Amino acid sequence: MRTCLTCLFSLSLLALSPIAAVAADTPPPPPNIVVFLVDDMGVMDTSLPFLTDADGQPKRYPLNDYYRTPNMERLAAGGIRFNNFCAMSVCSPTRISIMSGQNAARHRATNWINPDKDNRGPLGPPDWNWHGLTSSDVTLPRVLQQNGYRTIHVGKAHFGPRQFEGAEPKNLGFDVNVAGCSIGAPSSYYGEKSYGNGLNARKKSHAVPGLEKYHGSDTFLTEALTIEAKQQVDDAVAENKPFFLHMAHYAVHAPFNSDLRFAEHYADSDKPKNAKAFATLIEGIDKSLGDLLDHLDTIGVADNTLVMFLGDNGSDAPLGHQHAVACAAPLRGKKGSHYEGGMRVPFIAAWAQRDPNNVHQQRLPIAAGAIQPQIASVEDLFPTLLAAATADDDAAAEALGQHSLDGQRLDKLLTGQADTTRDQTFLMHYPHAPHRSDYFTTYRDGDWKVIYHYFPTKVSDNSHYQLYNLADDPFESNNLAESHPKELQRMMEGLINALEQHDAAYPVDKQDHQTPQKPQLP
C-alpha cells in the first residue's frame, strides 16, 4: 500500500522543486491554493461528464443533462478531471483524510462524527477515532500556516465532536474560521430562518454559526459563504500573504431546501420535489465556484491560484434505492454504500487562469480539457498541495516530523500522463453500523474491486465476498466471487495486507462484543 514516510516525501520534493532555478533575489510569491469541497456531491451530480466510453472519451448520461454546472465545465476546460477519483463513503473520514493525507483506516475516524455521542454502532470498534482531529495533529493548514500562508476555512468543518478540539478549525491550523463547527449538516439553508438559529431547540443544535449579519435576509447559505470567502481572500491579498482557502460548502447535504434562485430551471421536470431541490443546491454551488473564479481574476491573482474541486463522498441525490442504479446512474449505489456510487466523486484540478509564464504553472503544468483515468484519492491532496506550496524541502520535512502520509503526489497525473510507478489501489474501511452498508471494507487494485462484509446480510447476498472487474463491469452487476476464486484470493490478500499496514480498527464479535473480527480469506 501507499505509505510515504517523511524521508521519501522529502526526497521527492527535492527532485521536483526547480524553484531554486529562479533568481534568489526575486523569488516569485508562493501560489495561492483553493480546495473547493462540496458535501455529498457524487461523480454524476453535474452537467460535466466524468465517465468515459471505450475510447476514453467523455460519455454523457441522462443525469448529465439534468444538472446545470457551467462553471465546473469552465474549470475543467482549463484543467483536468479525474474519472476514478475516490473518497471515503461518508463525510468526516474524507475531510480528515484531506487534512491529514492519511487513509481513514490509519487515522481511524472511519465514520461520520456525531457531534454529541459516540456513534460507532453496536459492533463498531471501541478504539475508533470519534474525537477526530486535535490541536497536536499534523494537518495541511498547519503546515501551510508554518510556511507563511494565511489559512482560511469557510463552511462545513465536521472534524470533531462539539466538546472537543476538532470542532473548532482554528485549533487545527486555520487562521480564520467562518461558519465551521461540529455539525455535518445545517438545519436550514435559509437566511430568513437564520440558518437554523431561529428554529426549535432540536434543530437549533444544527444551526450554522457566525453568519449573524445575514439573519433575516433572503441570502441563501451557499451565497453567504461565497461572499464571506471572497472577503477573506481580499484580506489575505491586502496583507500580501499567500492564502489557502478551504471552501467547504454545506450544500448539497440534506435538508433539501430549494435554492429559489434556480428553482424555475427544474419546474417542468418529472423528478420528485426533493430531487428538484437537490438540483438547485448543485446549481448554487456551481454559481459559487464561478463567482470565486471571477473574483480571483478581478483582484489579479487568478494566474497564481491553484484550484482543486471535489466532493467528499458519493451522491446523496434523493433518487431511488441506495443500492440500485438510480441516484448515480449508471453507477450503482449512493453515499454510504459499498458500491462505486458511494465513493466515486468529481475531481477537477486547474490553475484559475492559465499563464505559461507563471513559474508555479511551469513547475506544475496541468493539462487543459483532459481526463485522467488512473485511480487517485482524497489522501493525495496533502502531499500534492504541500509540494506546490513550498520549495523548501527541509522546512516541509521538519513540519511533517514523523507524520506518515498515505497519499501520493498527483503531479504527473495532472499533466495528463499515465504514471506507471504509481500505486493503483484504494482502501475504504467502514467498520460501523447502522448505515446503508454496514461493517464492510472495499479494496480496489486497478480494475479489480473486492468488498468484504464482516457480517453478511441480504445486502451482500448473504456472502462475505463480492468481486467485480470494473473494466468489464463498471456498474457492478456481476459478482465474480464464486467464478474467479484465484482473483478473489489475491484481492482479499491485498485487502487484509492493506488493513494491517494501516493499523486498522475492526468491528467486534457478536457474542462477546470484544474480540476484533478481522477479515478472513475465502
MIRO-8280 format. One line per 2 residues: number of its first residue (from 1); for each residue x, y, z of C-alpha. Coordinates in Angstrom, 3 decimals, always signed. Each point is the difference from the previous one (the first is absolute). Example, Ala and Ser with C-alpha at 12.3 -4.5 7.8 and 13.67 -1.06 7.14 Angstrom:
# residues 2
1) +12.300 -4.500 +7.800; +1.370 +3.440 -0.660
END
This chain:
# residues 522
1) +0.000 +0.000 +0.000; +0.854 +3.670 -0.227
3) +1.926 +0.895 +3.144; +2.228 +2.951 -0.907
5) +2.103 +0.863 +3.029; +1.561 +3.409 +0.550
7) +3.412 -0.927 -1.352; -1.416 -1.252 -3.281
9) -2.230 +3.043 -0.282; +2.932 +2.326 +0.583
11) +2.041 -1.695 -2.701; -2.870 +0.298 -2.462
13) -0.315 +3.692 +0.797; +3.716 +0.458 -0.636
15) -0.266 -1.692 -3.371; -2.975 +2.038 -1.164
17) +0.612 +3.485 +1.363; +1.769 +2.087 -2.654
19) -1.022 +3.271 +1.618; +3.626 +0.305 +1.064
21) +0.746 +0.757 -3.647; -1.803 +3.326 +0.368
23) +2.275 +2.849 +0.947; +0.428 -0.076 +3.759
25) -0.426 +3.759 +0.325; -3.406 +0.010 -1.745
27) -1.897 -3.072 +1.185; -3.552 -0.272 -1.305
29) -2.820 +0.228 +2.531; -1.211 -3.451 +1.069
31) -3.103 -1.247 -1.806; -3.382 +0.492 +1.585
33) -2.029 -3.164 +0.552; -3.754 -0.553 -0.074
35) -1.519 -3.343 +0.988; -3.648 +0.267 -1.025
37) -1.751 -2.850 +1.836; -3.668 -0.832 -0.566
39) -1.914 -2.103 +2.501; -1.732 -3.143 -1.342
41) +0.778 +0.728 -3.648; +0.561 -3.137 -2.037
43) +1.657 -0.414 -3.356; -3.329 +0.101 -1.874
45) -1.449 +3.127 +1.681; +1.184 +2.306 -2.762
47) -0.472 +0.984 -3.622; +3.721 -0.698 -0.466
49) +0.430 -3.654 -1.029; +2.681 -1.865 +1.929
51) -0.715 -3.518 -1.227; +1.509 -1.029 -3.318
53) -0.667 -2.369 -2.871; +2.232 -2.853 -1.189
55) +2.277 +2.504 -1.747; +0.478 +2.110 +3.115
57) -2.202 +2.831 -1.243; -2.549 +1.671 +2.298
59) -3.405 -1.642 -0.206; -3.196 +1.770 +0.977
61) -2.771 -1.690 +1.958; -3.493 +1.298 +0.827
63) +1.063 +1.495 +3.335; +2.608 +2.123 -1.804
65) -2.849 +1.552 -1.968; -2.072 +0.604 +3.143
67) +2.529 +1.977 +2.040; +1.389 +3.443 -0.897
69) +3.625 +0.616 +0.937; +1.512 +2.328 -2.633
71) +2.774 +1.153 +2.320; +1.177 -3.540 +0.618
73) +0.123 -0.312 -3.787; +1.958 +3.258 -0.136
75) +2.496 -1.175 +2.632; +0.468 -3.362 -1.716
77) +0.572 +1.657 -3.386; +3.068 +1.681 +1.471
79) +1.088 -2.999 +2.051; -0.339 -3.725 +0.480
81) -2.765 -2.176 +1.437; +0.452 -3.464 +1.487
83) -2.571 -2.718 -0.635; +1.336 -2.442 +2.600
85) +0.399 +2.374 +2.927; -0.979 -1.676 +3.268
87) -1.136 +1.267 +3.377; -1.201 -1.681 +3.154
89) -3.707 -0.735 -0.252; -1.002 +2.373 +2.826
91) +1.161 +3.506 +0.803; +2.202 +0.298 +3.123
93) +2.414 -2.758 -1.121; +0.594 +1.798 -3.292
95) +0.377 +3.416 +1.594; +2.567 -1.274 +2.482
97) +1.825 -1.827 -2.802; +0.316 +3.292 -1.892
99) +1.323 +1.708 +3.117; +2.413 -2.829 +0.935
101) +1.007 -1.638 -3.284; -0.873 -3.326 +1.593
103) -2.456 -2.723 -0.856; -2.915 -0.242 +2.421
105) +1.153 -3.474 +1.067; +3.139 +1.656 +1.396
107) -1.490 +3.113 +1.636; -2.930 -2.183 +1.173
109) -2.718 +2.630 -0.380; -1.799 -2.599 -2.096
111) -3.570 +1.259 +0.452; -1.740 +3.348 -0.212
113) +0.458 +1.681 +3.386; -3.148 +0.497 +2.017
115) +0.447 +3.340 +1.815; -1.407 -1.209 +3.309
117) +0.453 -3.765 +0.411; +2.308 -2.800 -1.018
119) -1.660 -1.529 -3.067; +2.247 -3.003 -0.545
121) -3.014 -2.315 -0.391; -0.980 -3.132 +1.972
123) +3.060 -1.979 -1.137; +2.274 +2.831 -1.073
125) +3.607 +0.173 +1.224; +0.273 +1.482 +3.510
127) +3.322 +1.580 -0.994; -1.225 +1.860 -3.063
129) +0.779 +3.728 -0.078; -3.280 +1.697 +0.931
131) +1.920 +3.011 +1.377; +1.306 +0.827 -3.479
133) +2.852 +2.452 -0.506; +1.822 +1.676 +2.891
135) +2.217 +3.040 +0.462; +3.103 -2.201 +0.072
137) -0.653 -1.668 -3.364; +2.008 +0.790 -3.106
139) -2.486 +1.498 -2.450; +0.214 +1.556 -3.442
141) -1.075 +3.479 +1.187; +2.463 -0.110 +2.883
143) +2.914 -0.877 -2.276; -1.001 +2.698 -2.479
145) -0.424 +2.463 +2.870; +3.548 -0.768 +1.095
147) +1.111 +0.776 -3.542; -1.469 +3.505 +0.037
149) -3.504 -0.630 -1.307; -3.148 +1.641 +1.270
151) -2.223 -3.030 +0.557; -3.738 +0.506 -0.394
153) -2.830 -2.410 +0.719; -3.469 +0.902 -1.281
155) -3.054 -2.244 +0.433; -0.398 -3.540 +1.263
157) +2.772 -1.375 +2.216; -1.204 -3.188 +1.754
159) +3.487 -0.912 +1.227; -1.002 -0.875 +3.584
161) -2.854 -0.107 +2.549; -1.497 +3.069 +1.606
163) +1.996 -0.021 +3.259; +3.352 -0.959 -1.516
165) +2.840 +1.903 -1.673; -0.874 -1.134 -3.504
167) -3.282 +1.909 +0.102; +1.922 +3.273 -0.462
169) +2.062 +0.229 -3.215; +2.243 +2.628 +1.602
171) +1.358 -2.774 +2.232; +1.127 -1.878 -3.108
173) +2.139 +2.599 -1.745; -2.554 +2.382 -1.490
175) +0.506 +3.708 +0.639; -3.632 +0.695 -0.877
177) -3.173 -2.004 +0.552; -3.239 +1.106 -1.589
179) -3.047 -2.116 +0.917; +1.872 -3.221 +0.736
181) -0.823 -2.127 +3.049; -0.833 -3.573 +1.008
183) -3.205 -0.406 -2.011; -0.179 -1.939 -3.247
185) -3.074 +1.708 -1.448; -1.923 +3.243 +0.505
187) -3.501 -0.051 +1.384; -0.888 +2.653 -2.596
189) +1.607 +1.617 -3.045; -2.253 +3.038 +0.255
191) +1.111 +3.374 +1.313; -3.637 +0.679 +0.861
193) +0.311 -2.837 +2.533; +3.420 +1.207 +1.142
195) +1.550 -3.237 -1.322; -1.727 -1.898 +2.778
197) +0.695 +2.376 +2.869; -3.642 +1.068 +0.095
199) -1.415 -3.528 +0.139; -0.916 -2.283 +2.907
201) +2.630 -1.314 +2.422; +0.525 -3.316 -1.808
203) +0.587 +1.641 -3.359; +1.929 +2.865 +1.554
205) +2.659 -2.522 +1.040; +0.819 -0.232 -3.714
207) -0.156 +3.715 -0.706; +2.842 +1.542 -1.992
209) +2.042 +2.369 +2.211; +1.584 +3.345 -0.705
211) -2.106 +1.412 -2.824; -2.163 +2.334 +2.052
213) +0.331 +2.846 -2.504; -2.149 -2.016 -2.433
215) -2.703 -1.040 +2.488; -3.433 +1.053 -1.126
217) +1.155 +0.656 -3.562; -0.782 -1.983 -3.138
219) +3.671 -0.987 -0.363; +0.270 -3.735 -0.629
221) +2.701 -1.716 +2.072; +2.110 -0.872 -3.044
223) +0.016 +3.652 -1.049; +0.838 +1.267 +3.502
225) +3.011 -2.297 +0.200; +1.166 +1.117 -3.442
227) -0.188 +3.669 +0.976; +1.979 -0.724 +3.163
229) +2.640 -1.989 -1.887; +0.598 +2.829 -2.445
231) +0.462 +2.460 +2.866; +2.509 -2.271 +1.720
233) +1.964 -0.383 -3.224; +0.009 +3.784 -0.371
235) +1.403 +0.370 +3.518; +2.809 -2.470 -0.706
237) +0.927 +1.740 -3.257; -0.042 +3.382 +1.765
239) +2.472 -1.413 +2.530; +2.170 -1.248 -2.873
241) -0.238 -3.563 +1.257; -0.610 -3.170 -2.001
243) -3.263 -1.627 +1.012; -1.374 -3.489 +0.419
245) -3.789 +0.136 -0.294; -1.849 -3.113 +1.131
247) -3.357 +0.845 -1.599; -2.144 -2.764 +1.493
249) -3.662 +0.434 -0.826; -2.786 -1.450 +2.133
251) -1.858 -0.574 -3.257; -1.062 -2.347 -1.412
253) -0.740 -1.900 +3.235; -3.578 -0.441 +1.183
255) -2.289 +1.714 +0.935; -0.952 +0.479 -3.619
257) -0.989 +3.664 +0.265; -0.573 +1.354 -3.485
259) +2.338 +2.788 -1.060; -2.711 +2.168 -1.492
261) +2.453 +1.812 -2.266; +0.001 -3.098 -2.212
263) -3.336 -1.682 +0.719; -1.591 +0.933 -3.324
265) +2.667 -1.971 -1.870; -1.477 -3.240 +1.362
267) -3.679 +0.907 +0.287; -0.991 -2.102 -3.018
269) +2.010 -3.053 +1.019; -1.853 -3.215 +0.829
271) +2.382 -0.713 +2.879; -1.163 +0.097 +3.662
273) -0.113 +3.274 +1.910; +3.131 -0.761 +2.026
275) +1.902 -0.946 -3.155; -0.866 +3.365 -1.504
277) +1.175 +1.745 +3.162; +3.217 -2.029 -0.096
279) +0.609 +1.218 -3.551; -0.353 +3.620 +1.138
281) +2.590 -0.638 +2.720; +2.362 -1.374 -2.657
283) -0.516 +3.049 -2.191; +0.565 +2.238 +3.007
285) +3.429 -1.421 +0.763; +0.872 +0.265 -3.680
287) -0.877 +3.705 +0.094; +2.190 +0.316 +3.088
289) +2.891 -1.549 -1.911; -0.506 +2.408 -2.893
291) -0.276 +3.013 +2.309; +3.221 -0.960 +1.742
293) +1.867 -0.527 -3.290; -1.238 +3.387 -1.228
295) +1.111 +1.634 +3.238; +3.495 -1.480 -0.198
297) +0.271 +1.471 -3.486; -1.342 +3.402 +1.090
299) +2.560 +0.372 +2.799; +2.829 -1.160 -2.252
301) +1.060 -3.283 +1.633; -1.682 -2.585 -2.243
303) +3.178 -0.943 -1.846; +1.724 -0.773 +3.302
305) -2.857 -1.989 +1.566; -0.297 -3.786 -0.136
307) -3.574 -1.278 +0.268; -1.060 -3.517 +0.925
309) -3.724 -0.768 -0.154; -1.424 -3.208 +1.461
311) -2.822 -1.701 +1.897; +0.457 -1.624 +3.407
313) -1.890 -3.249 -0.704; -2.381 -1.514 -2.498
315) -3.288 +1.566 -0.948; -2.925 +0.265 +2.391
317) -2.430 +1.149 -2.672; -3.555 -0.981 +1.057
319) -0.476 -2.355 -2.938; -0.690 -3.684 +0.530
321) +1.285 -2.754 +2.265; +3.465 +0.367 +1.511
323) +1.325 -3.237 -1.526; -1.661 +0.348 -3.394
325) +0.974 +1.851 -3.158; -1.906 +3.240 +0.510
327) +1.531 +3.026 +1.715; +3.429 -0.504 -1.610
329) -1.234 -1.741 -3.161; +1.573 -1.832 -1.709
331) +2.165 -0.644 +3.075; -1.475 -2.157 +2.735
333) -0.589 +1.222 +3.546; +0.210 +3.342 +1.783
335) +1.578 +1.645 +3.030; +0.757 -2.519 +2.730
337) -0.156 -3.032 -2.259; +2.805 -2.368 -0.973
339) -0.580 +0.560 -3.723; +1.737 +2.498 -2.288
341) -2.889 +2.456 +0.269; +0.900 +0.309 +3.683
343) +3.672 +0.846 -0.378; +0.656 +1.415 -3.477
345) +0.002 +3.795 +0.052; +0.651 +2.806 -2.486
347) +3.540 +1.359 +0.069; +1.279 +2.885 -2.132
349) +3.404 +1.658 +0.291; +0.896 +3.198 -1.816
351) +1.797 +3.280 +0.311; -2.716 +2.624 +0.319
353) +1.497 +1.681 -3.062; +2.546 -1.599 -2.277
355) +3.295 +1.876 -0.395; +2.989 -1.782 -1.562
357) +2.332 +2.645 +1.456; -1.002 -0.670 +3.608
359) +2.839 -1.893 +1.678; -2.354 -2.106 +2.109
361) -1.968 -1.027 -3.056; +3.309 -0.948 -1.612
363) +0.784 -2.188 +3.008; -3.486 -1.508 +0.007
365) -1.310 +0.102 -3.573; -3.616 -1.163 +0.110
367) -1.462 -1.351 -3.223; -2.967 +1.897 -1.474
369) -3.256 -1.724 -0.861; +1.418 -3.411 +0.890
371) -1.401 -3.055 +1.797; +2.241 -2.087 +2.250
373) -1.148 -3.634 +0.362; +2.465 -1.189 +2.653
375) -1.122 -0.554 +3.584; +0.632 +2.835 +2.440
377) -1.575 +0.951 +3.304; -0.605 +2.682 +2.593
379) +3.119 -0.902 +1.967; +2.101 +1.117 -2.995
381) -0.859 +3.683 +0.444; +2.281 +0.567 +3.001
383) +3.336 -0.979 -1.594; -0.953 +1.583 -3.327
385) -0.946 +3.360 +1.477; +2.924 +0.096 +2.412
387) +2.421 -0.588 -2.876; -1.699 +2.721 -2.044
389) +0.143 +2.450 +2.901; +3.609 -0.274 +1.137
391) +3.395 -0.216 -1.602; +1.709 -0.509 +3.356
393) +0.396 -3.749 +0.347; +1.533 +0.198 +3.468
395) -2.863 +2.134 +1.297; -2.564 -2.377 -1.465
397) +1.685 -3.032 +1.528; +0.357 +1.713 +3.375
399) -3.682 +0.965 -0.005; -1.010 -3.601 -0.700
401) +2.232 -1.461 +2.705; -0.882 -3.664 +0.434
403) -3.422 +0.440 -1.548; -0.723 -2.746 -2.547
405) -1.595 +0.879 -3.299; -2.031 -2.582 -1.880
407) -0.656 +2.377 -2.868; +2.041 +0.096 -3.195
409) +0.821 +3.157 -1.905; -2.204 +0.647 -3.005
411) +2.555 +2.024 -1.980; +0.439 -2.351 -2.948
413) -3.684 -0.872 -0.177; -0.868 +3.689 -0.109
415) +2.004 +0.342 -3.203; -2.329 -2.528 -1.620
417) +2.624 -2.728 -0.150; -0.170 -3.500 +1.413
419) +2.160 -0.666 +3.042; +1.175 -3.606 -0.250
421) +1.858 +0.222 +3.314; -3.102 +0.963 +1.922
423) -1.816 -2.316 +2.386; -3.412 -0.723 -1.547
425) -1.847 -1.029 +3.151; -2.657 +1.570 +2.184
427) -1.164 -1.160 +3.434; -3.397 +0.959 +1.445
429) -0.621 -1.318 +3.519; -3.375 +0.376 +1.731
431) -0.183 -2.178 +3.158; -3.251 +1.592 +1.204
433) -3.805 -0.163 -0.021; -2.757 +0.907 -0.468
435) +0.310 +1.469 -3.479; -0.841 -0.874 -3.576
437) +2.796 -2.554 +0.018; +1.125 -1.322 +3.380
439) +3.373 -1.385 +1.097; +1.905 -0.242 -3.267
441) +3.368 +0.615 -1.618; +0.541 +0.572 -3.707
443) +3.313 -0.237 -1.807; +0.770 +1.022 -3.559
445) +3.087 -1.129 -1.885; -0.102 +1.332 -3.534
447) -3.160 -1.271 -1.671; -0.735 -2.549 +2.717
449) -2.098 +0.738 +3.069; -0.812 -2.232 +2.955
451) -2.522 +0.717 +2.761; +0.228 -1.840 +3.300
453) -3.076 -0.128 +2.248; +0.859 -0.785 +3.616
455) -3.570 -1.075 +0.794; -1.714 -1.081 -3.240
457) -3.586 +1.119 -0.592; -2.407 +0.041 -2.909
459) +1.755 +3.178 -1.190; +3.084 -2.150 -0.648
461) -2.016 -2.963 -1.300; +0.762 -1.632 +3.359
463) +3.647 -0.390 -0.961; +3.219 +1.419 +1.413
465) +1.297 +0.686 -3.490; -0.855 +2.064 -3.056
467) +2.466 +0.234 -2.885; -0.239 +2.181 -3.095
469) +2.112 +0.821 -3.030; -0.803 +3.653 -0.638
471) +1.493 -0.021 -3.484; -2.457 -2.654 -1.161
473) -2.778 +0.851 +2.454; +0.253 +3.670 +1.016
475) -3.462 -0.011 +1.520; +0.594 -2.971 +2.360
477) -2.758 -2.281 -1.216; +1.880 -3.325 -0.135
479) +1.533 -1.356 +3.214; +3.019 -2.127 -0.996
481) +0.861 -1.271 +3.486; -1.007 -3.594 -0.745
483) +1.106 -0.202 -3.636; +3.469 +1.577 +0.529
485) +1.369 -1.600 +3.207; +3.670 +0.762 -0.760
487) -0.720 +3.690 -0.607; -2.115 +0.122 +3.148
489) +2.863 -1.527 +1.980; +2.490 +2.533 -1.388
491) -2.259 +2.973 +0.669; -0.830 -1.123 +3.531
493) +3.696 -0.415 +0.747; +0.500 +3.578 -1.186
495) -2.916 +1.257 +2.106; +1.232 -1.733 +3.159
497) +3.568 +1.195 -0.536; -1.177 +3.588 -0.534
499) -2.028 -0.008 +3.210; +2.939 -1.368 +1.961
501) +2.393 +2.583 -1.449; -2.383 +2.770 +1.049
503) -0.484 -1.434 +3.514; -3.751 -0.059 -0.555
505) -2.640 -0.430 +2.712; -2.547 -2.781 -0.533
507) -3.602 -0.716 +0.987; -0.435 -2.329 +2.957
509) -1.473 -3.459 +0.492; -3.781 -0.249 +0.231
511) +0.204 -2.156 +3.127; +2.649 +1.516 +2.258
513) +0.042 +3.522 -1.554; +3.763 +0.111 +0.567
515) +1.882 -2.274 -2.384; +0.966 +1.840 -3.210
517) -1.533 -1.575 -3.089; +2.714 +0.160 -2.629
519) -0.747 -0.908 -3.617; +0.579 -3.614 -0.981
521) +1.375 -1.454 -3.188; -2.490 -2.001 -2.085
END
